[in-house]
Amino acid sequence: MIKDDFSLLDRLAEASAEAILPHFRRLSGVENKADDGFDPVTQADKAAEAALRAILASERPDDGILGEEFQNHAGSSGRTWIIDPIDGTRGFMIGLPVWGVLVALADASGPVLGMMSQPYVGERFLASPDGAFHVDRAGRRTPLATRPCASLDAAILTTTSPDGFTPEVIPRFAALARRCRMVRYGTDCYAYALLAAGHVDVVVEMGLKPFDIAPFVPIVEAAGGAITDFAGERIGPTLPHTFNGEAVAVGDASLLPAVLEVLNG
């Protein structure tokens, strides 16, 4: 069944691409979902999630669906598809290609399959029990592997924005950034994908929802990394039901204690 589910990811990627790409850099409008602040959603988000849900309803009618834009479907199989049609909508709005289509399949043990698809760039990052892989525009598949990095002073750190941290964590993240070789912002979902590919060493974020992180649990872990909350607890087993919004991903697991020590003051 998992093999068939993994093959289904290709259909989901293609359908979401067809729904999204006509709108990229051609947006006609943006809605704000937030009562306070700004939480954008575009017609591309809605069209892509509708396309994903239509395929899942047809091919996996007994599975649950947890998505960002529409009502959840409980299902009866004990399995849940977790989808974010466009992770990085703010970047999408201004034409930056750092957004991605996120899909995960979770069972009682947590996410077992994961995909980030970037149709404009033409690449996918995938994970199954057989490993983690990068697929390019030509369909060439290569294994993903994190890189060794045992010390903070050699590490490249990323986050989407420090604005996502609570007031007490902001100075701790700043301290972590000073300890690292370099810090980059605005990476959205690409940060985790690039960590799995061996280009980034640490990702730290707060305020996430299950659909923001679920695919990257199997992708990062199958590539050789680790992904936990700020207490060092593995995220995977609690998804999608319980999640506090914190994520710390490291390509080299030996780096995790040093990162957590700084983040926890």
C-alpha positions as YAML, in Angstrom:
chain: A
units: angstrom
residues:
- id: 1
  name: MET
  ca: [0.00, 0.00, 0.00]
- id: 2
  name: ILE
  ca: [2.80, 2.43, 0.89]
- id: 3
  name: LYS
  ca: [4.35, 1.89, -2.55]
- id: 4
  name: ASP
  ca: [1.05, 2.82, -4.19]
- id: 5
  name: ASP
  ca: [0.74, 5.82, -1.88]
- id: 6
  name: PHE
  ca: [4.23, 6.96, -2.87]
- id: 7
  name: SER
  ca: [3.27, 6.73, -6.55]
- id: 8
  name: LEU
  ca: [0.17, 8.79, -5.80]
- id: 9
  name: LEU
  ca: [2.43, 11.67, -4.73]
- id: 10
  name: ASP
  ca: [3.38, 12.19, -8.38]
- id: 11
  name: ARG
  ca: [-0.27, 12.67, -9.36]
- id: 12
  name: LEU
  ca: [-0.79, 15.05, -6.47]
- id: 13
  name: ALA
  ca: [2.26, 17.08, -7.49]
- id: 14
  name: GLU
  ca: [1.15, 17.30, -11.10]
- id: 15
  name: ALA
  ca: [-2.43, 18.28, -10.24]
- id: 16
  name: SER
  ca: [-1.32, 20.98, -7.82]
- id: 17
  name: ALA
  ca: [1.13, 22.36, -10.38]
- id: 18
  name: GLU
  ca: [-1.65, 22.69, -12.96]
- id: 19
  name: ALA
  ca: [-3.75, 24.58, -10.43]
- id: 20
  name: ILE
  ca: [-0.98, 26.88, -9.17]
- id: 21
  name: LEU
  ca: [1.32, 27.85, -12.02]
- id: 22
  name: PRO
  ca: [-1.23, 29.89, -14.02]
- id: 23
  name: HIS
  ca: [-1.45, 32.21, -10.99]
- id: 24
  name: PHE
  ca: [2.25, 32.53, -10.11]
- id: 25
  name: ARG
  ca: [3.38, 36.11, -10.79]
- id: 26
  name: ARG
  ca: [-0.09, 36.76, -12.25]
- id: 27
  name: LEU
  ca: [-2.16, 37.11, -9.06]
- id: 28
  name: SER
  ca: [-5.42, 38.99, -9.37]
- id: 29
  name: GLY
  ca: [-6.14, 39.24, -5.65]
- id: 30
  name: VAL
  ca: [-5.29, 38.12, -2.13]
- id: 31
  name: GLU
  ca: [-7.62, 37.48, 0.81]
- id: 32
  name: ASN
  ca: [-6.72, 37.91, 4.48]
- id: 33
  name: LYS
  ca: [-7.87, 34.98, 6.67]
- id: 34
  name: ALA
  ca: [-6.76, 36.59, 9.93]
- id: 35
  name: ASP
  ca: [-9.01, 38.53, 12.29]
- id: 36
  name: ASP
  ca: [-5.89, 40.20, 13.67]
- id: 37
  name: GLY
  ca: [-2.77, 40.62, 11.52]
- id: 38
  name: PHE
  ca: [-2.23, 39.24, 8.04]
- id: 39
  name: ASP
  ca: [-2.64, 35.61, 6.98]
- id: 40
  name: PRO
  ca: [-2.90, 35.62, 3.18]
- id: 41
  name: VAL
  ca: [-4.66, 33.12, 0.94]
- id: 42
  name: THR
  ca: [-4.83, 33.29, -2.85]
- id: 43
  name: GLN
  ca: [-7.02, 31.68, -5.47]
- id: 44
  name: ALA
  ca: [-4.04, 29.45, -6.22]
- id: 45
  name: ASP
  ca: [-4.05, 28.09, -2.63]
- id: 46
  name: LYS
  ca: [-7.73, 27.21, -2.87]
- id: 47
  name: ALA
  ca: [-7.53, 25.76, -6.37]
- id: 48
  name: ALA
  ca: [-4.56, 23.58, -5.49]
- id: 49
  name: GLU
  ca: [-6.09, 22.22, -2.30]
- id: 50
  name: ALA
  ca: [-9.35, 21.49, -4.11]
- id: 51
  name: ALA
  ca: [-7.40, 19.55, -6.76]
- id: 52
  name: LEU
  ca: [-5.49, 17.58, -4.12]
- id: 53
  name: ARG
  ca: [-8.66, 16.77, -2.19]
- id: 54
  name: ALA
  ca: [-10.47, 15.61, -5.33]
- id: 55
  name: ILE
  ca: [-7.76, 13.05, -6.08]
- id: 56
  name: LEU
  ca: [-7.58, 11.83, -2.48]
- id: 57
  name: ALA
  ca: [-11.37, 11.54, -2.23]
- id: 58
  name: SER
  ca: [-11.35, 9.38, -5.35]
- id: 59
  name: GLU
  ca: [-8.25, 7.29, -4.70]
- id: 60
  name: ARG
  ca: [-8.21, 7.08, -0.89]
- id: 61
  name: PRO
  ca: [-11.83, 7.65, 0.21]
- id: 62
  name: ASP
  ca: [-11.36, 6.03, 3.63]
- id: 63
  name: ASP
  ca: [-8.35, 8.16, 4.58]
- id: 64
  name: GLY
  ca: [-8.62, 11.39, 6.53]
- id: 65
  name: ILE
  ca: [-7.56, 14.76, 5.14]
- id: 66
  name: LEU
  ca: [-6.11, 17.66, 7.12]
- id: 67
  name: GLY
  ca: [-5.60, 20.75, 4.99]
- id: 68
  name: GLU
  ca: [-5.02, 24.45, 5.44]
- id: 69
  name: GLU
  ca: [-7.85, 25.97, 3.43]
- id: 70
  name: PHE
  ca: [-10.88, 23.68, 3.82]
- id: 71
  name: GLN
  ca: [-12.67, 21.63, 6.47]
- id: 72
  name: ASN
  ca: [-10.96, 18.49, 7.74]
- id: 73
  name: HIS
  ca: [-12.21, 15.03, 6.77]
- id: 74
  name: ALA
  ca: [-11.88, 12.46, 9.57]
- id: 75
  name: GLY
  ca: [-11.77, 9.25, 7.52]
- id: 76
  name: SER
  ca: [-12.08, 5.71, 8.87]
- id: 77
  name: SER
  ca: [-8.76, 4.05, 7.96]
- id: 78
  name: GLY
  ca: [-6.59, 5.51, 10.72]
- id: 79
  name: ARG
  ca: [-4.49, 7.26, 8.08]
- id: 80
  name: THR
  ca: [-4.46, 10.99, 7.37]
- id: 81
  name: TRP
  ca: [-3.20, 12.99, 4.41]
- id: 82
  name: ILE
  ca: [-1.80, 16.32, 5.61]
- id: 83
  name: ILE
  ca: [-1.67, 18.97, 2.89]
- id: 84
  name: ASP
  ca: [-0.56, 22.56, 2.50]
- id: 85
  name: PRO
  ca: [-1.31, 23.63, -1.08]
- id: 86
  name: ILE
  ca: [1.16, 26.53, -0.98]
- id: 87
  name: ASP
  ca: [3.52, 26.77, 1.96]
- id: 88
  name: GLY
  ca: [5.07, 30.21, 1.70]
- id: 89
  name: THR
  ca: [2.09, 32.17, 0.39]
- id: 90
  name: ARG
  ca: [3.74, 35.49, 1.24]
- id: 91
  name: GLY
  ca: [6.68, 34.63, -0.99]
- id: 92
  name: PHE
  ca: [4.28, 33.38, -3.66]
- id: 93
  name: MET
  ca: [2.48, 36.74, -3.54]
- id: 94
  name: ILE
  ca: [5.59, 38.69, -4.46]
- id: 95
  name: GLY
  ca: [6.94, 36.22, -7.02]
- id: 96
  name: LEU
  ca: [9.64, 34.51, -4.95]
- id: 97
  name: PRO
  ca: [9.98, 30.80, -5.85]
- id: 98
  name: VAL
  ca: [10.62, 29.65, -2.27]
- id: 99
  name: TRP
  ca: [7.10, 28.26, -1.79]
- id: 100
  name: GLY
  ca: [6.16, 24.62, -2.12]
- id: 101
  name: VAL
  ca: [3.29, 22.15, -2.20]
- id: 102
  name: LEU
  ca: [3.48, 20.03, 0.95]
- id: 103
  name: VAL
  ca: [1.89, 16.58, 1.28]
- id: 104
  name: ALA
  ca: [2.37, 13.98, 4.01]
- id: 105
  name: LEU
  ca: [0.69, 10.70, 4.86]
- id: 106
  name: ALA
  ca: [0.50, 9.88, 8.57]
- id: 107
  name: ASP
  ca: [-0.57, 6.74, 10.38]
- id: 108
  name: ALA
  ca: [-0.58, 5.97, 14.11]
- id: 109
  name: SER
  ca: [3.22, 6.30, 14.19]
- id: 110
  name: GLY
  ca: [3.23, 9.76, 12.58]
- id: 111
  name: PRO
  ca: [4.15, 10.84, 9.03]
- id: 112
  name: VAL
  ca: [5.46, 7.95, 6.92]
- id: 113
  name: LEU
  ca: [5.53, 9.66, 3.50]
- id: 114
  name: GLY
  ca: [6.44, 13.23, 2.67]
- id: 115
  name: MET
  ca: [6.72, 15.46, -0.38]
- id: 116
  name: MET
  ca: [7.64, 19.03, -1.10]
- id: 117
  name: SER
  ca: [7.01, 19.91, -4.74]
- id: 118
  name: GLN
  ca: [8.19, 23.17, -6.35]
- id: 119
  name: PRO
  ca: [6.72, 23.14, -9.85]
- id: 120
  name: TYR
  ca: [8.10, 26.51, -10.95]
- id: 121
  name: VAL
  ca: [11.68, 25.45, -10.20]
- id: 122
  name: GLY
  ca: [10.85, 21.93, -11.31]
- id: 123
  name: GLU
  ca: [11.99, 19.83, -8.37]
- id: 124
  name: ARG
  ca: [10.55, 17.59, -5.69]
- id: 125
  name: PHE
  ca: [11.87, 16.39, -2.35]
- id: 126
  name: LEU
  ca: [10.37, 13.04, -1.33]
- id: 127
  name: ALA
  ca: [10.58, 10.50, 1.47]
- id: 128
  name: SER
  ca: [9.26, 6.98, 2.00]
- id: 129
  name: PRO
  ca: [10.40, 4.04, 4.14]
- id: 130
  name: ASP
  ca: [12.90, 3.37, 1.33]
- id: 131
  name: GLY
  ca: [14.70, 6.69, 1.83]
- id: 132
  name: ALA
  ca: [14.68, 10.35, 0.85]
- id: 133
  name: PHE
  ca: [15.12, 11.54, -2.74]
- id: 134
  name: HIS
  ca: [15.42, 14.62, -4.91]
- id: 135
  name: VAL
  ca: [13.69, 14.52, -8.29]
- id: 136
  name: ASP
  ca: [14.61, 17.12, -10.91]
- id: 137
  name: ARG
  ca: [12.59, 18.49, -13.83]
- id: 138
  name: ALA
  ca: [13.79, 15.67, -16.07]
- id: 139
  name: GLY
  ca: [12.63, 13.03, -13.58]
- id: 140
  name: ARG
  ca: [16.13, 12.07, -12.46]
- id: 141
  name: ARG
  ca: [16.07, 10.76, -8.89]
- id: 142
  name: THR
  ca: [19.05, 11.10, -6.55]
- id: 143
  name: PRO
  ca: [19.26, 10.21, -2.84]
- id: 144
  name: LEU
  ca: [19.08, 13.04, -0.32]
- id: 145
  name: ALA
  ca: [21.68, 13.15, 2.44]
- id: 146
  name: THR
  ca: [22.41, 15.72, 5.10]
- id: 147
  name: ARG
  ca: [25.99, 16.82, 5.64]
- id: 148
  name: PRO
  ca: [28.26, 16.46, 8.68]
- id: 149
  name: CYS
  ca: [28.44, 19.58, 10.86]
- id: 150
  name: ALA
  ca: [29.42, 18.94, 14.45]
- id: 151
  name: SER
  ca: [29.95, 22.53, 15.66]
- id: 152
  name: LEU
  ca: [27.85, 25.68, 15.67]
- id: 153
  name: ASP
  ca: [30.66, 27.86, 14.34]
- id: 154
  name: ALA
  ca: [30.56, 25.86, 11.09]
- id: 155
  name: ALA
  ca: [26.77, 25.79, 10.80]
- id: 156
  name: ILE
  ca: [24.43, 27.61, 8.42]
- id: 157
  name: LEU
  ca: [21.25, 28.56, 10.28]
- id: 158
  name: THR
  ca: [17.92, 29.45, 8.67]
- id: 159
  name: THR
  ca: [14.45, 30.60, 9.67]
- id: 160
  name: THR
  ca: [11.62, 32.22, 7.78]
- id: 161
  name: SER
  ca: [11.50, 35.31, 10.00]
- id: 162
  name: PRO
  ca: [12.48, 36.21, 13.58]
- id: 163
  name: ASP
  ca: [9.03, 37.82, 13.82]
- id: 164
  name: GLY
  ca: [7.66, 34.31, 14.24]
- id: 165
  name: PHE
  ca: [9.36, 33.86, 17.61]
- id: 166
  name: THR
  ca: [7.93, 34.73, 21.01]
- id: 167
  name: PRO
  ca: [9.56, 37.67, 22.85]
- id: 168
  name: GLU
  ca: [11.59, 35.40, 25.12]
- id: 169
  name: VAL
  ca: [12.91, 33.35, 22.19]
- id: 170
  name: ILE
  ca: [13.92, 36.31, 19.99]
- id: 171
  name: PRO
  ca: [17.13, 37.07, 21.95]
- id: 172
  name: ARG
  ca: [17.94, 33.36, 22.22]
- id: 173
  name: PHE
  ca: [17.67, 32.95, 18.47]
- id: 174
  name: ALA
  ca: [19.87, 36.02, 18.04]
- id: 175
  name: ALA
  ca: [22.43, 34.39, 20.33]
- id: 176
  name: LEU
  ca: [22.25, 31.21, 18.27]
- id: 177
  name: ALA
  ca: [22.74, 33.21, 15.07]
- id: 178
  name: ARG
  ca: [25.87, 34.82, 16.52]
- id: 179
  name: ARG
  ca: [27.28, 31.38, 17.29]
- id: 180
  name: CYS
  ca: [26.71, 30.10, 13.74]
- id: 181
  name: ARG
  ca: [28.76, 30.80, 10.64]
- id: 182
  name: MET
  ca: [25.86, 32.36, 8.75]
- id: 183
  name: VAL
  ca: [22.11, 32.92, 9.07]
- id: 184
  name: ARG
  ca: [19.60, 33.26, 6.22]
- id: 185
  name: TYR
  ca: [15.97, 34.40, 6.36]
- id: 186
  name: GLY
  ca: [12.91, 34.09, 4.15]
- id: 187
  name: THR
  ca: [13.45, 30.43, 3.34]
- id: 188
  name: ASP
  ca: [9.97, 29.08, 4.19]
- id: 189
  name: CYS
  ca: [9.62, 25.36, 3.43]
- id: 190
  name: TYR
  ca: [12.77, 25.31, 1.32]
- id: 191
  name: ALA
  ca: [14.89, 25.49, 4.48]
- id: 192
  name: TYR
  ca: [14.02, 21.92, 5.47]
- id: 193
  name: ALA
  ca: [14.41, 20.63, 1.92]
- id: 194
  name: LEU
  ca: [17.86, 22.20, 1.60]
- id: 195
  name: LEU
  ca: [18.85, 20.83, 4.99]
- id: 196
  name: ALA
  ca: [17.91, 17.34, 3.78]
- id: 197
  name: ALA
  ca: [19.96, 17.97, 0.63]
- id: 198
  name: GLY
  ca: [23.06, 18.94, 2.62]
- id: 199
  name: HIS
  ca: [23.11, 22.70, 1.96]
- id: 200
  name: VAL
  ca: [21.84, 23.96, 5.34]
- id: 201
  name: ASP
  ca: [22.66, 22.74, 8.86]
- id: 202
  name: VAL
  ca: [20.01, 24.13, 11.24]
- id: 203
  name: VAL
  ca: [16.40, 25.29, 10.87]
- id: 204
  name: VAL
  ca: [14.55, 26.86, 13.81]
- id: 205
  name: GLU
  ca: [10.90, 27.96, 13.71]
- id: 206
  name: MET
  ca: [7.86, 28.58, 15.89]
- id: 207
  name: GLY
  ca: [4.16, 29.10, 15.23]
- id: 208
  name: LEU
  ca: [3.89, 26.25, 12.75]
- id: 209
  name: LYS
  ca: [0.81, 24.15, 12.02]
- id: 210
  name: PRO
  ca: [0.94, 20.37, 11.38]
- id: 211
  name: PHE
  ca: [0.65, 20.88, 7.61]
- id: 212
  name: ASP
  ca: [3.71, 23.20, 7.67]
- id: 213
  name: ILE
  ca: [6.04, 20.53, 9.04]
- id: 214
  name: ALA
  ca: [4.57, 17.03, 8.54]
- id: 215
  name: PRO
  ca: [6.26, 16.17, 5.20]
- id: 216
  name: PHE
  ca: [9.65, 17.19, 6.51]
- id: 217
  name: VAL
  ca: [9.64, 14.70, 9.37]
- id: 218
  name: PRO
  ca: [10.23, 11.72, 7.04]
- id: 219
  name: ILE
  ca: [12.26, 13.78, 4.56]
- id: 220
  name: VAL
  ca: [14.75, 15.10, 7.13]
- id: 221
  name: GLU
  ca: [14.97, 11.85, 9.09]
- id: 222
  name: ALA
  ca: [15.37, 9.64, 6.02]
- id: 223
  name: ALA
  ca: [18.12, 11.96, 4.78]
- id: 224
  name: GLY
  ca: [20.04, 11.48, 8.04]
- id: 225
  name: GLY
  ca: [18.93, 14.46, 10.12]
- id: 226
  name: ALA
  ca: [16.79, 14.99, 13.20]
- id: 227
  name: ILE
  ca: [13.72, 17.14, 13.79]
- id: 228
  name: THR
  ca: [12.37, 17.93, 17.27]
- id: 229
  name: ASP
  ca: [10.61, 20.56, 19.32]
- id: 230
  name: PHE
  ca: [12.54, 22.94, 21.60]
- id: 231
  name: ALA
  ca: [12.53, 20.31, 24.35]
- id: 232
  name: GLY
  ca: [14.30, 17.85, 22.07]
- id: 233
  name: GLU
  ca: [11.24, 15.63, 21.67]
- id: 234
  name: ARG
  ca: [10.81, 14.07, 18.24]
- id: 235
  name: ILE
  ca: [7.90, 15.73, 16.44]
- id: 236
  name: GLY
  ca: [6.75, 12.80, 14.32]
- id: 237
  name: PRO
  ca: [4.77, 10.56, 16.71]
- id: 238
  name: THR
  ca: [2.38, 13.36, 17.74]
- id: 239
  name: LEU
  ca: [1.39, 14.49, 14.25]
- id: 240
  name: PRO
  ca: [-1.16, 15.46, 13.17]
- id: 241
  name: HIS
  ca: [-3.05, 15.42, 16.47]
- id: 242
  name: THR
  ca: [-0.73, 17.20, 18.92]
- id: 243
  name: PHE
  ca: [1.90, 19.76, 17.97]
- id: 244
  name: ASN
  ca: [3.10, 22.87, 19.81]
- id: 245
  name: GLY
  ca: [4.33, 24.68, 16.70]
- id: 246
  name: GLU
  ca: [8.05, 24.42, 17.49]
- id: 247
  name: ALA
  ca: [10.59, 22.90, 15.12]
- id: 248
  name: VAL
  ca: [14.33, 22.43, 15.33]
- id: 249
  name: ALA
  ca: [15.86, 20.54, 12.42]
- id: 250
  name: VAL
  ca: [19.53, 19.63, 12.22]
- id: 251
  name: GLY
  ca: [21.36, 17.83, 9.46]
- id: 252
  name: ASP
  ca: [23.91, 16.40, 11.89]
- id: 253
  name: ALA
  ca: [22.19, 14.97, 14.97]
- id: 254
  name: SER
  ca: [25.30, 15.60, 17.07]
- id: 255
  name: LEU
  ca: [24.62, 19.34, 16.70]
- id: 256
  name: LEU
  ca: [21.18, 19.16, 18.31]
- id: 257
  name: PRO
  ca: [22.23, 19.45, 22.00]
- id: 258
  name: ALA
  ca: [24.19, 22.64, 21.34]
- id: 259
  name: VAL
  ca: [21.29, 24.22, 19.43]
- id: 260
  name: LEU
  ca: [18.76, 23.33, 22.12]
- id: 261
  name: GLU
  ca: [21.02, 24.62, 24.89]
- id: 262
  name: VAL
  ca: [21.11, 28.09, 23.32]
- id: 263
  name: LEU
  ca: [17.40, 28.14, 22.46]
- id: 264
  name: ASN
  ca: [16.41, 27.19, 25.98]
- id: 265
  name: GLY
  ca: [18.59, 29.85, 27.58]
...
